[in-house]
Amino acid sequence: MRPYLLLTPGPLTTSETVKQVMMSDWCTWDEDYNVEIVEKIRQELVSLASSRPEEYTAVLMQGSGTFCVEAALNSVVRPDDFLLIAANGAYGKRMGTIADYHHLNHYLMQFDETQAVDPKEIDRYLSEHPEVTHVSVVHCETTTGVLNPLEAIASVVKRHGKVLIVDAMSSFGGVPIDMATLGIDFLISSANKCIQGVPGFGFVLARRSLLEKCKGVARSLSLDLYDQWDVMEKGHGKWRFTSPTHVVRAFMQALKELKEEGGVSARHARYCENHRRLVEGMRALHFQTLLPDSDQSPVITSFYYPTKDFNFKDFYRKLKEKGFVIYPGKISQADTFRIGNIGDVYPDDFVRLVETIKTLQLQ
Ligand SMILES: *Cc1c(COP(=O)(O)O)cnc(C)c1O
């Protein structure tokens, strides 16, 4: 059932067992589904995200990850509020686009795509702009693979007493994060990234006391995070509109497999090893990484084209024939391609990948 491995950070390669559990149909309002699957998923997500689970709650939302980012921003930031968005890639900029669409008062603080977000710049801006009420940032910028210094950013934002919203789409489940210790108020991720489910919904983990106050804030019906949460809470796992039942069942299985692997720290260790094997092997073949090792996440790695006349399309096609699907680059300043390290993929897969690239180079 696997013509090739997806070395793309979402959708990614999932296990056979995750795919298998989608072979039965579930009734969207039946207790077997709501109580036994949806409620268990919500509890599990909160305990994965926070050492004080009682302070947090989970909302699942149909659609891709962006739907959840949009649901969160438009349901949490009020007309009189002011949102500071720190961006160093496409996903940070997308939060700016969402803020534009919903006419949120905001400022998009832009950093170079090859640099990490600088907490000192956020500190300076917050000192000079007391009107800011909320700060949002991407944890792992999948555009390049840079891992922003979440701990330092959270510490600055909390010192200024602002609400912190984190797009942890491509890191949650694969990089340890404790919302309670860091003081994160809203954290957004989706089914098809480090939890290793299939695409179809995302989720927002929220500080309960803040979400409770968000009734009527949203300017969208289907992306009303409060209303979605309210129906799920009162209905014990009921979704407001049609639920992606098969995807949710697959996600439940993926959570079980995360636990069996040893939880987030074990998965993080595997991703780091995947990344290490990849980078060591590629450097031995004279490929260079876009980022310095200090800013690099274990999620996705950007490499420069090895030569000016490098034919990415040809490289892509040949690798696909050999069983590996990779990603094109996503930045304008340099010619790059990207290789994802997450999913049901293991260090040996990266050893095989590097060997395959070596034989392509020799042709
Ligand atoms: C995947 C991803 C998203 C969501 O993208 P979708 O295409 O809407 O799923 C948002 N932010 C980051 C950092 C991501 O990696």
The ligand as an SDF file (V2000), in Angstrom:
LIG
                    3D

 15 15  0  0  0  0  0  0  0  0999 V2000
    1.2700   22.5610    7.8160 C   0  0  0  0  0  0  0  0  0  0  0  0
    1.3730   23.8790    8.4820 C   0  0  0  0  0  0  0  0  0  0  0  0
    0.2550   24.7430    8.5880 C   0  0  0  0  0  0  0  0  0  0  0  0
   -1.0930   24.4230    8.0040 C   0  0  0  0  0  0  0  0  0  0  0  0
   -1.0620   24.2390    6.6650 O   0  0  0  0  0  0  0  0  0  0  0  0
   -2.3100   23.5360    5.9440 P   0  0  0  0  0  0  0  0  0  0  0  0
   -1.8530   23.4140    4.5340 O   0  0  0  0  0  0  0  0  0  0  0  0
   -3.4720   24.4230    6.1140 O   0  0  0  0  0  0  0  0  0  0  0  0
   -2.5030   22.2190    6.6320 O   0  0  0  0  0  0  0  0  0  0  0  0
    0.3920   25.8930    9.3180 C   0  0  0  0  0  0  0  0  0  0  0  0
    1.5570   26.2210    9.9060 N   0  0  0  0  0  0  0  0  0  0  0  0
    2.6450   25.4350    9.8280 C   0  0  0  0  0  0  0  0  0  0  0  0
    3.8860   25.8590   10.5140 C   0  0  0  0  0  0  0  0  0  0  0  0
    2.5900   24.2420    9.1030 C   0  0  0  0  0  0  0  0  0  0  0  0
    3.6740   23.4630    9.0210 O   0  0  0  0  0  0  0  0  0  0  0  0
  1  2  1  0
  2  3  1  0
  2 14  2  0
  3  4  1  0
  3 10  2  0
  4  5  1  0
  5  6  1  0
  6  7  2  0
  6  8  1  0
  6  9  1  0
 10 11  1  0
 11 12  2  0
 12 13  1  0
 12 14  1  0
 14 15  1  0
M  END
$$$$
